[in-house]
Amino acid sequence: MIVTISYDKGVIVCKQYDRMCGAFFETFIDENFESMFQAAEKGESRMFLMDGDPSQNSARARAAMSRVGCHLFKIPARSPELNGCENVFNIALAN
């Protein structure tokens, strides 16, 4: 499941998928990022935080992010101290 969250807006997009790959993520970016950034109301700040998922880091995905003016911010995988979403998912799954 892809879940996009904005700091003060909460969940903006929640989309289930069967198989993540570079082509799917490229399409997701093309179809959703513009409206996601508008819903987040962050003005020109278009930062996307991700871990090391190869699909999200594929050449196709990076090209799509460039097309929508998104700045990629990568963090190491399994780094809950840097990625607050990891902690939220752990809490949600525990309940």
TORPA-4810 file (N, C-alpha, C, O; in nm, 3 decimals):
<nodes>
NODE_1_0.084_-0.116_0.000_0.000_0.000_0.000_0.089_0.124_0.000_0.185_0.133_0.077_M
NODE_2_0.058_0.218_-0.085_0.127_0.347_-0.086_0.044_0.442_-0.001_-0.076_0.458_-0.023_I
NODE_3_0.109_0.504_0.096_0.043_0.602_0.180_0.128_0.729_0.175_0.246_0.726_0.207_V
NODE_4_0.066_0.839_0.136_0.136_0.967_0.137_0.079_1.052_0.250_-0.043_1.062_0.268_T
NODE_5_0.170_1.111_0.325_0.133_1.186_0.444_0.200_1.322_0.439_0.318_1.333_0.405_I
NODE_6_0.125_1.425_0.474_0.180_1.559_0.488_0.176_1.595_0.635_0.081_1.563_0.706_S
NODE_7_0.281_1.661_0.681_0.300_1.690_0.823_0.174_1.741_0.893_0.133_1.683_0.994_Y
NODE_8_0.112_1.846_0.842_-0.004_1.901_0.912_-0.137_1.872_0.844_-0.240_1.923_0.888_D
NODE_9_-0.136_1.792_0.738_-0.261_1.759_0.667_-0.301_1.612_0.687_-0.416_1.576_0.658_K
NODE_10_-0.211_1.530_0.734_-0.242_1.388_0.753_-0.228_1.310_0.624_-0.150_1.347_0.536_G
NODE_11_-0.303_1.202_0.612_-0.297_1.115_0.493_-0.360_1.188_0.376_-0.473_1.238_0.384_V
NODE_12_-0.287_1.193_0.267_-0.336_1.261_0.146_-0.380_1.158_0.042_-0.484_1.174_-0.022_I
NODE_13_-0.302_1.053_0.025_-0.335_0.947_-0.070_-0.305_0.813_-0.003_-0.205_0.798_0.066_V
NODE_14_-0.393_0.719_-0.025_-0.373_0.582_0.022_-0.416_0.492_-0.094_-0.534_0.487_-0.130_C
NODE_15_-0.320_0.421_-0.152_-0.352_0.342_-0.271_-0.293_0.202_-0.257_-0.174_0.184_-0.231_K
NODE_16_-0.379_0.105_-0.275_-0.336_-0.034_-0.270_-0.282_-0.074_-0.407_-0.330_-0.026_-0.510_Q
NODE_17_-0.185_-0.161_-0.408_-0.131_-0.210_-0.534_-0.096_-0.358_-0.518_-0.079_-0.408_-0.407_Y
NODE_18_-0.087_-0.427_-0.632_-0.053_-0.569_-0.630_0.097_-0.593_-0.636_0.150_-0.679_-0.566_D
NODE_19_0.165_-0.516_-0.719_0.309_-0.536_-0.736_0.377_-0.401_-0.761_0.342_-0.329_-0.854_R
NODE_20_0.474_-0.369_-0.677_0.548_-0.244_-0.694_0.663_-0.269_-0.791_0.739_-0.365_-0.777_M
NODE_21_0.674_-0.181_-0.887_0.787_-0.184_-0.981_0.809_-0.041_-1.029_0.727_0.047_-1.003_C
NODE_22_0.918_-0.019_-1.099_0.950_0.115_-1.147_0.842_0.173_-1.237_0.809_0.291_-1.226_G
NODE_23_0.786_0.091_-1.326_0.682_0.139_-1.418_0.556_0.180_-1.341_0.496_0.283_-1.371_A
NODE_24_0.516_0.098_-1.242_0.398_0.132_-1.162_0.422_0.262_-1.086_0.336_0.350_-1.084_F
NODE_25_0.539_0.274_-1.023_0.566_0.394_-0.944_0.576_0.518_-1.032_0.533_0.626_-0.991_F
NODE_26_0.631_0.504_-1.152_0.635_0.616_-1.246_0.494_0.663_-1.278_0.467_0.783_-1.278_E
NODE_27_0.404_0.569_-1.304_0.264_0.604_-1.333_0.199_0.669_-1.212_0.125_0.766_-1.225_T
NODE_28_0.227_0.615_-1.093_0.172_0.674_-0.970_0.216_0.820_-0.956_0.135_0.906_-0.921_F
NODE_29_0.342_0.846_-0.981_0.394_0.983_-0.973_0.322_1.073_-1.073_0.271_1.179_-1.038_I
NODE_30_0.318_1.028_-1.199_0.254_1.109_-1.304_0.107_1.138_-1.273_0.057_1.247_-1.302_D
NODE_31_0.037_1.041_-1.214_-0.106_1.056_-1.190_-0.140_1.123_-1.057_-0.251_1.176_-1.042_E
NODE_32_-0.048_1.122_-0.959_-0.086_1.166_-0.825_-0.003_1.278_-0.764_-0.054_1.351_-0.680_N
NODE_33_0.122_1.294_-0.805_0.207_1.388_-0.732_0.159_1.532_-0.738_0.166_1.603_-0.638_F
NODE_34_0.112_1.576_-0.851_0.066_1.715_-0.863_-0.046_1.742_-0.763_-0.042_1.841_-0.690_E
NODE_35_-0.146_1.655_-0.759_-0.257_1.676_-0.666_-0.214_1.655_-0.521_-0.266_1.721_-0.431_S
NODE_36_-0.118_1.566_-0.498_-0.068_1.544_-0.362_-0.002_1.671_-0.308_-0.030_1.713_-0.195_M
NODE_37_0.083_1.732_-0.388_0.152_1.852_-0.342_0.054_1.969_-0.326_0.072_2.052_-0.237_F
NODE_38_-0.048_1.976_-0.410_-0.150_2.080_-0.393_-0.228_2.057_-0.263_-0.254_2.152_-0.190_Q
NODE_39_-0.265_1.933_-0.235_-0.340_1.902_-0.113_-0.257_1.931_0.012_-0.312_1.967_0.116_A
NODE_40_-0.126_1.914_0.003_-0.038_1.938_0.117_-0.022_2.087_0.146_0.018_2.126_0.255_A
NODE_41_-0.055_2.171_0.047_-0.047_2.316_0.061_0.090_2.361_0.111_0.100_2.440_0.205_E
NODE_42_0.193_2.311_0.048_0.330_2.347_0.088_0.393_2.446_-0.009_0.514_2.469_-0.005_K
NODE_43_0.315_2.503_-0.095_0.369_2.599_-0.190_0.463_2.532_-0.288_0.429_2.429_-0.346_G
NODE_44_0.578_2.588_-0.305_0.675_2.534_-0.401_0.762_2.424_-0.342_0.841_2.363_-0.414_E
NODE_45_0.749_2.397_-0.214_0.827_2.292_-0.150_0.771_2.156_-0.191_0.661_2.119_-0.150_S
NODE_46_0.845_2.083_-0.270_0.800_1.953_-0.320_0.903_1.847_-0.283_0.978_1.799_-0.368_R
NODE_47_0.906_1.811_-0.157_1.001_1.712_-0.110_0.930_1.578_-0.092_0.821_1.571_-0.035_M
NODE_48_0.993_1.472_-0.140_0.942_1.338_-0.127_1.044_1.258_-0.047_1.159_1.246_-0.088_F
NODE_49_1.002_1.203_0.065_1.088_1.125_0.153_1.068_0.977_0.124_0.954_0.929_0.119_L
NODE_50_1.178_0.905_0.104_1.165_0.762_0.078_1.284_0.688_0.136_1.389_0.745_0.165_M
NODE_51_1.263_0.557_0.151_1.376_0.473_0.191_1.440_0.418_0.064_1.427_0.480_-0.042_D
NODE_52_1.507_0.309_0.071_1.584_0.260_-0.044_1.510_0.166_-0.136_1.574_0.085_-0.204_G
NODE_53_1.377_0.173_-0.142_1.302_0.084_-0.231_1.352_0.101_-0.374_1.348_0.211_-0.428_D
NODE_54_1.397_-0.007_-0.438_1.450_0.003_-0.574_1.349_0.058_-0.675_1.387_0.129_-0.768_P
NODE_55_1.221_0.027_-0.656_1.119_0.077_-0.749_1.109_0.229_-0.742_1.093_0.295_-0.845_S
NODE_56_1.118_0.283_-0.621_1.108_0.427_-0.604_1.236_0.498_-0.645_1.237_0.619_-0.667_Q
NODE_57_1.342_0.423_-0.656_1.472_0.481_-0.694_1.509_0.446_-0.837_1.622_0.473_-0.879_N
NODE_58_1.418_0.388_-0.912_1.447_0.350_-1.050_1.465_0.474_-1.137_1.421_0.583_-1.102_S
NODE_59_1.530_0.454_-1.250_1.550_0.566_-1.344_1.416_0.623_-1.388_1.402_0.744_-1.404_A
NODE_60_1.317_0.536_-1.409_1.184_0.582_-1.452_1.119_0.668_-1.344_1.061_0.773_-1.374_R
NODE_61_1.129_0.624_-1.219_1.069_0.701_-1.109_1.140_0.834_-1.091_1.075_0.937_-1.073_A
NODE_62_1.272_0.833_-1.097_1.348_0.959_-1.082_1.314_1.056_-1.194_1.303_1.177_-1.169_R
NODE_63_1.298_1.006_-1.317_1.260_1.093_-1.429_1.121_1.152_-1.408_1.098_1.269_-1.436_A
NODE_64_1.028_1.070_-1.357_0.892_1.120_-1.331_0.894_1.226_-1.221_0.824_1.327_-1.231_A
NODE_65_0.975_1.204_-1.116_0.986_1.304_-1.009_1.042_1.435_-1.064_0.999_1.543_-1.024_M
NODE_66_1.136_1.425_-1.153_1.193_1.544_-1.215_1.087_1.619_-1.296_1.082_1.742_-1.294_S
NODE_67_1.002_1.545_-1.366_0.896_1.607_-1.447_0.800_1.689_-1.363_0.750_1.791_-1.408_R
NODE_68_0.773_1.644_-1.240_0.678_1.717_-1.154_0.749_1.812_-1.058_0.685_1.872_-0.972_V
NODE_69_0.881_1.825_-1.072_0.955_1.920_-0.989_0.972_1.876_-0.845_0.976_1.959_-0.754_G
NODE_70_0.981_1.747_-0.824_0.992_1.691_-0.689_1.139_1.675_-0.651_1.221_1.633_-0.732_C
NODE_71_1.171_1.709_-0.528_1.305_1.691_-0.474_1.305_1.566_-0.388_1.230_1.556_-0.292_H
NODE_72_1.389_1.471_-0.424_1.395_1.344_-0.354_1.486_1.353_-0.233_1.599_1.401_-0.242_L
NODE_73_1.437_1.307_-0.121_1.514_1.303_0.003_1.519_1.158_0.047_1.418_1.103_0.092_F
NODE_74_1.636_1.095_0.035_1.650_0.954_0.069_1.702_0.938_0.211_1.787_1.013_0.258_K
NODE_75_1.649_0.837_0.278_1.699_0.800_0.410_1.732_0.651_0.407_1.681_0.578_0.322_I
NODE_76_1.817_0.607_0.497_1.849_0.464_0.500_1.725_0.381_0.536_1.639_0.424_0.613_P
NODE_77_1.719_0.262_0.480_1.609_0.171_0.512_1.610_0.137_0.661_1.715_0.133_0.725_A
NODE_78_1.492_0.113_0.713_1.474_0.075_0.854_1.541_0.174_0.949_1.618_0.135_1.038_R
NODE_79_1.512_0.300_0.930_1.568_0.406_1.014_1.455_0.484_1.080_1.427_0.597_1.041_S
NODE_80_1.390_0.424_1.181_1.275_0.492_1.242_1.310_0.624_1.307_1.224_0.712_1.318_P
NODE_81_1.435_0.642_1.349_1.472_0.769_1.409_1.474_0.883_1.307_1.464_1.000_1.343_E
NODE_82_1.487_0.849_1.179_1.486_0.949_1.073_1.352_0.956_1.000_1.321_1.056_0.936_L
NODE_83_1.275_0.850_1.009_1.150_0.840_0.935_1.034_0.816_1.032_1.008_0.702_1.070_N
NODE_84_0.967_0.921_1.070_0.857_0.911_1.164_0.745_0.819_1.117_0.675_0.760_1.200_G
NODE_85_0.728_0.805_0.985_0.623_0.717_0.933_0.644_0.573_0.977_0.547_0.501_1.001_C
NODE_86_0.770_0.530_0.987_0.798_0.393_1.033_0.738_0.372_1.171_0.682_0.265_1.197_E
NODE_87_0.748_0.470_1.259_0.691_0.457_1.393_0.538_0.454_1.389_0.476_0.379_1.464_N
NODE_88_0.479_0.535_1.303_0.333_0.537_1.290_0.282_0.402_1.243_0.184_0.351_1.296_V
NODE_89_0.348_0.343_1.144_0.305_0.213_1.093_0.318_0.106_1.202_0.231_0.020_1.214_F
NODE_90_0.425_0.111_1.279_0.441_0.014_1.388_0.329_0.026_1.490_0.279_-0.076_1.539_N
NODE_91_0.290_0.148_1.524_0.180_0.169_1.619_0.048_0.119_1.560_-0.030_0.052_1.629_I
NODE_92_0.024_0.152_1.434_-0.101_0.113_1.370_-0.112_-0.039_1.359_-0.220_-0.095_1.379_A
NODE_93_-0.003_-0.105_1.328_-0.006_-0.251_1.313_-0.021_-0.321_1.448_-0.074_-0.432_1.455_L
NODE_94_0.024_-0.257_1.554_0.016_-0.318_1.687_-0.126_-0.313_1.743_-0.162_-0.393_1.830_A
NODE_95_-0.207_-0.220_1.694_-0.344_-0.205_1.748_-0.447_-0.279_1.667_-0.566_-0.276_1.700_N
</nodes>
